[in-house]
Amino acid sequence: MKNKYNFDKIINRENTKSEKYNFKNKHNVPEDVIPLWVADMDFETLPEVKEALSKAVDHGIYGYSGIDQNYKDAALKWVNEHYNYFPNEEDLIPTPGVVYAIAHAIRAFSKKGDSIIIQEPVYYPFRKMIELNGRNVLSNPLIEEDGTYKMNLIDLEKKFINSDARILILCNPHNP
């Protein structure tokens, strides 16, 4: 059977309000740099996803969606299988994305003026959410050794001992 996914197709993303193509200057990314700085795929959406979205569009009603038991069961199963972790269903808190979840966690577990540790280089919205919520960024930079990054546990311990840090935001898998 021929592969129905075409990963060789080049799609022009210019002038599509693409964060990584049309807003490079906002992030101080030079125009001639290939935008690999954000995890945004340049592959066409899978046919199955396009078909499901088309059905929703054809229905014509875009009301509020709820989360049913199938969704909860799938989320719990995924966490169980990937992390051998077994949270209760009540522990699930749906969010529209990781950045919003981080912003809510920052507000829930710290107060304005508190420090929050991140391990840079890391996905830039982590820093942005800390700053936008009136908290201070404490950077615990990763150490690059032989082309891989490792945690600097000595520096991390010092940051917690010598500061008012309330939160450590971990990125797993680490990005970039």
N, C-alpha and C positions, 0 to 999 in steps of 0.2 A: 504494500500500500504506500502510495506517495505521501510524503509529509505535507500536511495541509497548512503548516506554519511556515511563513516565509521570513526568515531572519536576515535575508540579504536585501530586502526591499528598503530603499532609502526614502525616508519621509521628511520633507522640508518642514521644519518646525518654526521657521521665522514668521513673525507677525501673527502668532497664534496665542499671544499672551503667556508664552512659556517662560517660566521663572528662569530657567537656565540659559535660554537663548535671548529673550527680549529684555531681560532685566540684569544682564551681566554687570552693567555699570553700577547698579545699586549695591552690588556685592564686591565692587572693586576688582572684577575679573576683566582682564584685558580682552579686547574684541577678538584678537587672533588666537586665543586659547580655546582648545576643544573643551566644551563644558562637561567634564567628567566629575565636577565638584558636587553634584547633587544626585541622589539615587532616583532619577527619573528616566525611565526606559525610553529608548527611541524606536522600539519595535511596535508594530501595529497591534492593537488589542486583538486577542484571540477571537476567532469566529463565534465560539460559543458565548462569549461575553457580549459581543456585539448583537447577537441574536436575542439574548435575554434582555438587553437594554432596549432593543427595537420593540419587543413585545410590551415592555413597560411604557414606552413612548406612544405606541399605537393605542394603548388603553386610554390615554389622554387625561387621566386623573393623577395628580402628583401630591396627594395628601401626606400626612404624617405616617411614618412607618413605625411599627412596633417590633419588639424582639420576642420571638416565640420560643417554645421549648426546644425545637430543633436547633436553633441558633445556640442556645445555652449549652445543650448537650455536645454540639460540635466544638465549641470553645473549650469546654472542660476536657473533652477527649484529647484535643490537640495539646493542651498544657500537660495532661497526664503522660501522653506518649513522648513528648519532646523534652520534658523537664522532670518527669517522675514526681510531679507535684500534684496534690489533690485538694484544691481549694473547694470551699463550699459554694454552691450556686449563688448564695447571697453575696459572695465576695466579688462577683463579676460586676464591673461598672462600665457600661458601654460608653465610648467616646467616639467622636468623628475622626480621631487620629492621635498619634503619639504626642504631637506638640501640644494639643489641647489637654491631654492627660497629664503631661508634665506641668503645665501651667496650673492645673487644679491641684496637683500634689504639692506644688510649691506653696500655694495659698493655704492648703489644709495643714501642712506640717511645719510651717515657718511663719515668721512675721516680718513686716517691713524692717529692713536694716540687718536681718540675719544673713549669714554667709552660707553659700551652697557650693559644694565642690563638684567640679567637672574635670574629666581627664582628656585634655586636648592633645592632639587634634581630634575634634569630635564634631558631629553635625551641628552647624552654626545656630539653629534655633534653640539649642539647649541654653547657650549663653544669652541669647536674645530674650527668652522667656524669664530667665532669672532677673535680668536687668529691667524688663518691662514691668515686673511685679515688685520692684523696689527692693530687691535683695542684692547682696554683693557676691560677685563671682570670685571663688578661690580656685585657681587652676592647679591641678596636680598633674603636670604634663607626663605623658607616657614617655618611656625611654625606648628609642629605636636601637635595636641590636640585630645585626645581620639581616636587615630587611624586614624585621618584624617588630611590633611594638609590645612592650611589657609594662605592667603596672609598677610604679615607683612606690612600693609599700612603705618604705621608711619616710618619704616625704608625706605620704598620705596620713600616716600616724601622727606626724608632727602637726599637720594641718588641723586634725581633729583635736589634738591636745592644746594647741596654742591659739585656737580661734573659737568663735561662737558658731561654727558650722553646725547646721541642723540636718543637712541632707547631703548625700552623695548620689549624684545621678550617674548610673552606669548605663552604658550603651552596649547591647549584646545582640547580634554581633557588632563589634565596634565599627563605627562609620566615621571617617574613612578608614 
